[in-house]
Amino acid sequence: MATSERGFSYDQLDVLNRIAIHLAEAVDLRDALAVVLDTLFAEAGMARGVITLMTPRGDEVSAAITAGDVSPAYLEKMRYKAGEGITGEVFATGRPAYLSQVGTAERFLDRSGLRRDLDGSRLAFFCVPIGYRNTTIGTLSVDMATSDVEDPSREMAFLLEVARLTAPFVQRCLLEERLEVFHRAKLPGGAFGKLIGKSAPLQEIQTLIVRVADARTTVLITGETGVGKGVVAELVHHLGAGRKQPFVEVNCGAIPASLIESELFGHEKGAFTGATQRRIGVLERAKAGTVFLDEIGELPLAAQTKLLRVLQNREFERVGGSETLRTGARIIAATNRNLEEAIIQGSFRSDLYYRLNVFPLRVPALRERGKADIMLLVDYFIQRFAVETGKEVNRIDTPAIDMLTAYHWPGNVRELENVIERAILLVDGDVIHGHHLPPSLQMNRYAPRREDLGDFSVRVRNFEEELITEALKDTNGNQTLAARKLGISKRIIQYKITKYGIDYRRFRAGRH
């Protein structure tokens, strides 16, 4: 057989050339890799090929593309941790492997089971790393009939060259896919559309979300009640590599302690009274997606112990069962409690805390984000609830704005959302006024100015200031025209402006 200076046959060089041209023009990752395998089988006498790619966690590879006699149904079975079997060993070491007879190799796992009925003594197996800049990002493996392998070293060199051509294309596609996800997330209606605001604290957490989303690292989200910890958890999931897999949420504080283990790990039939059939827990239902454990600080100690094992070994058993199961789900936890204090009190395991707190994300309170973020949220909720109720509310008056921005928002974004929903239900026209807001916001603004001020007086004062402010706004701060608009004298409006401390100059043209 004629060979080139590099030792390849001219047929092999032709295959390499065709693969290089195809990858240079290809766009879709999986379609392109399928063509690579099909070309190897059609032109190089190879069979049952698999290309695995590194999972987002970085500690294993899973089959991304199969061809030849391998059915796509076997993809999920072909996952290899670093060092596990021949494929896992190649992934871990970055060195190729060759078996002249798969039937005599104990390390050959055959997870697909497709060689079970074949004579292993007549099958040779090649597995080479797909490496990019000293990092193994996947593997390429194929079978060949032992009788067809004339020179194993030449076949190995050929497959290494195929892998070398493939690696930059794979890396580019993965990066482009990730960039596309983040680009779509920033567009109106995208994933980041749920995390509304432009303040520095919010921009900082958005940056951290982008950094951790694709890493599959365990994340612990902390923050006060109502800040949007669930929104952050969904963002981490939807921006990550497992976004096409399920996102399963569990509120650890809302499920009785006697049932929380069954919810997380599932149970077998007869495991306890009322267990009339097997139940699949969220760790199984999430598959390779995300399990979001909200209010993790409320998790009972017994369940904490089992969850620690999941984080350490990715293993668990159903309640009442003996079969050890593995989970590929990412764990994201959230709490509004101080877990370090809970550790001191003995209600939370310190080792679990350190396993969860690999990548902490603290969601800022609404009062830390500034007035601009408050008003952006106000506008968003007004539009949303106006559409839901069929009302045409398009403006909020100045006194109401002052109340909203002066309030300290102990309930954070959730409280603001409830306040705007209530206002939309109360409003009759197209403008939200101060009297449409809850008394807590009105008392918060006016009570400090005068002791023993009754609720009735607060409401009267609020309404008077609201009317005067709106009149001044409509007349560009002209007190005479504002008084005429309200049907009162200029002396009275000047008295009220002084009494309520209204700055009429803020409404003059050019000062808005």
C-alpha positions in Angstrom: 0.0 0.0 0.0 1.4 3.3 -1.0 2.1 5.8 1.8 3.0 9.4 2.2 6.0 10.9 3.9 4.1 11.0 7.2 3.3 7.3 7.0 -0.4 7.7 6.1 -1.9 5.9 3.1 -3.1 8.1 0.3 -6.6 7.0 1.1 -6.2 8.2 4.7 -4.8 11.5 3.4 -7.8 11.9 1.2 -10.1 11.2 4.2 -8.2 13.8 6.3 -8.5 16.3 3.6 -12.2 15.8 3.2 -12.8 16.0 7.0 -10.7 19.3 7.1 -12.7 20.9 4.3 -16.0 19.8 5.9 -15.1 21.2 9.4 -13.9 24.5 7.8 -17.4 25.0 6.3 -19.6 23.3 8.9 -21.8 25.3 11.3 -23.7 22.8 13.5 -21.6 20.9 16.0 -23.4 17.6 16.1 -24.2 17.4 12.4 -20.5 18.0 11.6 -19.3 15.4 14.1 -21.8 12.9 12.6 -20.3 13.5 9.2 -16.8 12.9 10.6 -17.8 9.5 12.0 -19.7 8.5 8.8 -16.6 9.4 6.7 -14.5 7.2 8.9 -16.8 4.2 8.6 -17.4 4.6 4.9 -13.8 5.3 3.9 -11.6 3.8 6.6 -13.1 0.5 7.5 -14.1 1.5 11.0 -17.3 0.7 13.0 -19.3 1.6 16.1 -17.7 5.0 16.6 -18.4 7.4 19.4 -17.3 10.9 20.0 -17.7 12.0 23.7 -17.4 15.5 25.0 -16.6 16.7 28.4 -19.6 17.5 30.6 -20.0 21.0 32.1 -18.9 19.6 35.5 -15.5 18.8 33.9 -15.1 15.4 35.7 -16.6 13.1 33.1 -17.3 12.7 29.4 -20.6 11.6 27.8 -21.4 10.4 24.3 -22.4 13.3 22.1 -22.4 11.6 18.7 -22.6 7.9 17.8 -22.6 6.3 14.4 -22.2 2.9 12.7 -24.1 0.3 14.7 -24.5 2.5 17.8 -28.1 3.6 18.4 -28.7 7.1 19.8 -30.8 5.4 22.5 -27.5 4.3 24.1 -26.1 7.8 24.5 -27.2 8.3 28.1 -25.6 5.0 29.1 -22.2 6.1 27.8 -20.9 8.4 30.5 -17.4 7.9 31.9 -15.9 9.6 34.9 -12.2 10.4 34.7 -10.2 7.2 34.9 -13.3 5.0 34.4 -12.8 2.3 31.7 -10.7 2.9 28.6 -12.6 6.0 27.6 -12.3 7.5 31.1 -8.6 6.7 31.2 -8.0 8.4 27.9 -10.0 11.4 29.1 -8.0 11.6 32.4 -4.5 11.1 31.0 -4.8 12.6 27.5 -3.0 9.5 26.1 -4.5 7.3 23.3 -5.3 3.6 24.0 -5.4 0.5 21.7 -6.8 -2.9 22.4 -6.0 -5.6 19.9 -8.8 -7.8 21.3 -11.6 -6.2 23.4 -12.7 -9.5 24.7 -9.5 -10.0 26.8 -9.5 -6.5 28.4 -11.2 -6.2 31.8 -11.0 -2.4 31.6 -13.2 -2.4 28.5 -16.7 -1.6 29.9 -18.9 -1.8 26.7 -21.6 0.3 28.4 -23.7 0.3 25.2 -23.9 -3.5 25.3 -23.6 -3.6 21.6 -20.6 -6.0 21.5 -22.3 -8.5 23.9 -23.1 -10.9 21.0 -19.9 -10.2 19.1 -16.7 -12.2 19.2 -14.4 -9.9 21.2 -11.3 -11.7 20.1 -11.9 -10.4 16.6 -12.5 -6.8 17.5 -9.8 -4.1 18.0 -10.6 -0.9 19.8 -9.0 2.5 19.4 -9.6 5.5 21.6 -7.8 8.9 21.2 -8.2 12.2 23.1 -9.7 15.3 21.5 -7.5 17.9 23.0 -7.5 21.7 22.8 -4.6 23.7 24.3 -3.4 21.0 26.6 -6.9 20.2 27.8 -8.8 17.1 26.9 -12.3 18.1 25.9 -13.5 14.8 24.6 -12.6 11.4 23.0 -12.9 9.7 19.7 -13.3 5.9 19.7 -13.9 3.3 17.0 -13.8 -0.5 16.5 -12.0 -2.3 13.7 -11.9 -5.9 12.7 -8.6 -7.3 14.1 -7.9 -8.8 10.7 -8.1 -5.4 9.1 -5.5 -3.8 11.4 -2.2 -4.1 9.4 -0.3 -1.4 11.3 -1.9 -0.3 14.7 0.5 2.6 15.0 -0.5 4.0 11.6 -4.2 3.7 12.4 -3.6 5.4 15.8 -1.7 8.2 14.1 -4.5 8.6 11.6 -7.2 8.8 14.4 -5.0 11.3 16.3 -4.9 13.5 13.3 -8.7 13.3 12.9 -9.0 14.3 16.6 -6.5 17.2 16.0 -8.6 18.5 13.1 -11.8 18.1 15.1 -10.7 19.8 18.4 -10.6 23.5 17.4 -14.0 23.1 15.6 -15.5 21.6 18.8 -14.1 24.3 21.0 -15.3 27.1 18.7 -18.8 25.7 18.4 -19.1 25.3 22.2 -17.9 28.9 22.7 -20.2 30.2 20.1 -23.2 28.3 21.6 -22.4 29.8 25.0 -22.1 33.4 23.6 -25.3 33.0 21.7 -27.1 31.9 24.9 -25.8 35.0 26.8 -26.6 37.3 23.9 -30.2 36.0 23.8 -30.4 36.4 27.6 -29.6 40.1 27.3 -32.3 40.8 24.7 -35.8 42.0 25.7 -37.7 39.0 26.8 -34.5 37.1 27.5 -33.5 35.4 30.7 -32.0 38.5 32.2 -35.3 40.3 31.6 -36.5 38.8 34.9 -33.6 40.4 36.8 -34.6 44.0 36.3 -32.3 46.9 37.2 -29.1 48.7 36.3 -27.6 49.5 39.7 -24.0 48.5 40.4 -25.0 45.7 42.9 -27.3 44.1 40.4 -24.7 44.4 37.6 -22.2 42.7 39.8 -24.5 39.7 40.5 -25.3 39.4 36.8 -21.5 39.2 36.1 -21.2 36.4 38.7 -24.2 34.5 37.3 -22.5 34.5 33.8 -19.3 33.2 35.3 -20.8 30.3 37.2 -23.7 29.3 34.9 -21.7 27.0 32.7 -19.5 25.5 35.4 -22.0 23.2 37.1 -20.5 24.3 40.4 -22.8 24.1 43.4 -24.2 27.5 44.2 -25.5 28.9 47.5 -27.8 32.0 47.0 -28.4 34.2 50.1 -30.4 37.3 50.7 -33.4 38.7 52.4 -36.9 37.5 51.8 -38.3 38.7 48.5 -35.1 39.8 46.8 -35.5 37.3 44.0 -33.3 34.3 44.9 -35.5 32.0 42.8 -35.1 34.3 39.8 -31.3 34.1 40.2 -31.4 30.3 40.5 -33.5 30.0 37.3 -31.0 32.3 35.5 -28.0 30.1 36.5 -29.9 27.1 35.1 -31.1 28.7 31.9 -27.7 30.1 31.1 -25.9 26.9 31.8 -25.2 23.8 29.7 -28.0 21.9 31.3 -30.7 24.5 30.3 -32.5 21.9 28.1 -32.8 19.6 31.1 -35.5 20.0 33.8 -35.4 22.7 36.5 -37.0 21.3 39.6 -37.7 23.5 42.7 -38.2 22.2 46.2 -39.2 24.5 49.1 -37.5 22.8 52.1 -39.6 24.8 54.5 -42.9 24.0 53.0 -42.7 20.2 53.1 -43.1 18.3 56.4 -40.0 16.8 57.8 -41.4 13.3 57.5 -41.9 13.7 53.7 -38.8 15.8 52.6 -36.6 12.8 52.1 -39.2 11.1 49.9 -39.5 14.3 47.9 -35.7 14.6 47.4 -34.7 10.9 47.0 -37.9 9.1 46.2 -39.2 6.0 48.0 -40.0 2.4 47.3 -43.4 0.8 47.5 -44.1 -0.1 51.2 -41.3 2.1 52.5 -43.7 3.6 55.0 -47.4 3.8 55.7 -49.2 5.3 52.7 -46.3 4.4 50.3 -48.6 2.4 47.9 -46.2 2.7 44.9 -42.7 3.7 44.0 -42.1 7.4 43.9 -39.3 9.0 41.9 -37.6 11.9 43.7 -36.5 15.2 42.4 -32.9 14.1 42.1 -34.0 11.5 39.5 -36.6 13.7 37.9 -34.1 16.5 37.3 -31.9 14.2 35.2 -28.9 16.3 34.2 -30.7 19.5 34.9 -30.9 21.5 38.2 -32.4 20.9 41.6 -33.1 24.2 43.3 -33.4 23.7 47.1 -35.1 26.9 48.4 -35.0 27.6 52.1 -32.2 25.1 52.6 -31.8 26.2 56.2 -35.1 24.5 57.1 -33.9 21.0 55.9 -34.0 18.5 58.7 -30.6 17.1 60.0 -31.3 13.6 58.7 -32.0 14.8 55.2 -28.9 17.1 55.5 -26.7 14.0 56.0 -28.1 12.3 52.9 -27.8 15.4 50.8 -24.1 15.7 51.9 -23.5 12.3 50.4 -25.1 13.4 47.1 -22.8 16.4 46.9 -19.8 14.3 47.7 -20.4 11.2 45.6 -23.4 12.0 43.5 -25.0 8.8 45.0 -28.2 8.1 47.0 -30.9 5.5 47.6 -34.6 5.8 47.6 -36.3 5.7 51.0 -36.8 2.0 51.8 -34.6 0.9 48.9 -31.2 -0.7 48.6 -30.2 0.2 45.0 -27.6 2.9 44.8 -28.5 5.5 42.2 -26.4 8.3 40.7 -27.5 11.7 39.9 -26.2 14.1 37.2 -28.3 17.1 38.5 -26.7 20.3 39.6 -27.6 21.5 43.1 -28.4 25.2 43.7 -29.5 26.1 47.2 -31.0 29.3 48.7 -31.7 30.7 52.1 -32.5 33.9 54.0 -31.1 32.5 57.2 -27.6 33.0 58.5 -26.3 29.4 58.1 -23.1 30.1 60.1 -25.3 31.0 63.1 -27.4 27.9 62.4 -24.2 25.8 62.6 -23.3 27.2 66.0 -26.9 26.5 67.2 -26.5 22.9 65.9 -29.4 23.0 63.4 -27.2 22.9 60.3 -24.2 20.7 59.4 -21.0 22.6 58.9 -19.7 20.1 56.3 -22.9 20.5 54.3 -22.5 24.2 54.5 -19.0 24.1 53.1 -20.1 21.8 50.3 -23.0 24.1 49.3 -21.0 27.3 49.7 -18.6 26.6 46.8 -19.8 29.6 44.9 -21.9 32.1 47.0 -24.2 34.6 45.4 -25.7 37.3 47.6 -28.7 39.0 46.1 -28.8 42.7 47.2 -31.8 44.0 49.1 -34.0 46.5 47.2 -33.0 49.4 49.4 -29.3 48.8 48.4 -30.1 49.1 44.7 -31.1 52.8 44.6 -34.1 54.7 43.4 -33.5 54.1 39.7 -33.9 50.3 40.1 -37.0 50.8 42.2 -38.6 52.9 39.4 -37.5 50.4 36.7 -39.3 47.7 38.7 -42.3 49.9 39.2 -42.6 50.5 35.4 -42.2 46.8 34.8 -44.9 45.8 37.3 -47.3 48.5 36.1 -47.1 47.3 32.5 -47.5 43.6 33.6 -50.5 44.1 35.8 -52.1 46.6 33.5 -52.1 44.0 30.7 -53.4 41.3 33.1 -56.3 43.5 34.3 -57.0 45.1 30.9 -56.4 48.6 32.2 -54.6 51.4 30.4 -52.4 52.7 33.2 -49.5 54.6 31.8 -48.3 57.0 34.5 -47.6 57.4 38.2 -47.7 60.8 39.8 -44.9 62.6 41.6 -46.2 62.1 45.2 -46.6 58.4 44.6 -43.0 58.3 43.1 -41.7 60.1 46.2 -43.5 57.6 48.5 -42.1 54.6 46.6 -38.5 55.8 46.5 -38.6 57.0 50.2 -39.9 53.6 51.5 -37.3 51.2 53.0 -39.0 48.0 51.4 -38.4 45.4 54.1 -40.2 42.9 51.8 -38.0 43.8 48.9 -39.0 43.1 45.3 -41.9 40.8 46.3 -43.4 43.6 48.5 -43.0 46.2 45.6 -44.8 43.8 43.3 -47.7 43.4 45.6 -47.9 47.1 46.2 -48.2 47.8 42.4 -50.7 45.0 41.9 -52.9 46.5 44.6 -52.6 50.0 43.1 -53.5 48.8 39.6 -56.6 47.1 41.0 -57.6 50.4 42.8 -57.0 52.9 40.0 -59.9 54.0 37.9 -58.1 56.2 35.4 -54.7 56.0 33.7 -52.6 57.5 36.6 -51.5 55.9 39.9 -51.8 58.4 42.7 -50.4 58.4 46.2 -53.7 57.4 47.7 -53.7 54.2 45.7 -50.6 53.1 47.6 -50.9 51.2 51.0 -51.1 53.3 54.2 -47.7 51.9 55.3 -46.0 53.9 52.5 -48.0 57.0 53.3 -47.3 56.8 57.1 -43.6 56.1 56.3 -43.4 59.5 54.5 -45.4 61.8 56.7 -45.4 60.4 60.2 -41.9 61.5 61.1 -42.9 65.2 60.5 -45.3 65.4 63.3 -46.1 63.4 66.4 -49.6 62.1 67.2 -50.7 62.4 63.6 -53.8 60.3 63.1 -54.4 58.2 60.1 -57.2 60.5 58.9 -54.9 63.6 59.0 -52.2 61.6 57.1 -54.6 60.8 54.3 -55.9 64.4 54.1 -52.4 65.7 54.0 -51.3 63.1 51.4 -54.3 64.0 49.2 -53.7 67.7 49.4 -50.0 67.5 48.6 -50.8 65.1 45.7 -53.3 67.6 44.2 -51.0 70.5 44.6 -48.0 68.7 43.2 -49.9 67.5 40.2 -51.2 71.0 39.5 -47.6 72.4 39.7 -46.4 69.7 37.5 -49.1 70.5 34.9 -48.3 74.2 35.0 -44.5 73.9 35.0 -44.3 75.2 38.6 -46.4 78.3 38.0 -48.1 78.9 41.4 -50.7 81.3 40.0 -51.9 78.9 37.3 -51.8 76.0 39.7 -54.0 77.8 42.1 -56.4 78.7 39.3 -56.5 75.1 38.2 -57.4 73.9 41.7 -59.9 76.7 42.3 -58.1 78.2 45.2 -56.3 81.5 45.8 -52.6 82.0 45.2 -52.2 82.8 48.9 -53.6 79.5 50.0 -51.5 77.5 47.6 -48.4 79.3 48.7 -49.3 78.5 52.3 -49.7 74.8 51.5 -46.5 74.7 49.5 -44.6 76.1 52.5 -46.4 73.9 55.0 -45.8 70.7 53.0 -42.3 71.6 51.9 -43.0 71.3 48.2 -40.3 72.5 45.9 -42.3 74.1 43.1 -39.1 75.0 41.2 -38.4 71.3 40.4 -41.4 71.4 37.9 -40.1 74.4 35.9 -39.2 73.7 32.3 -35.7 72.3 31.9 -35.5 71.0 35.4 -37.4 67.7 34.9 
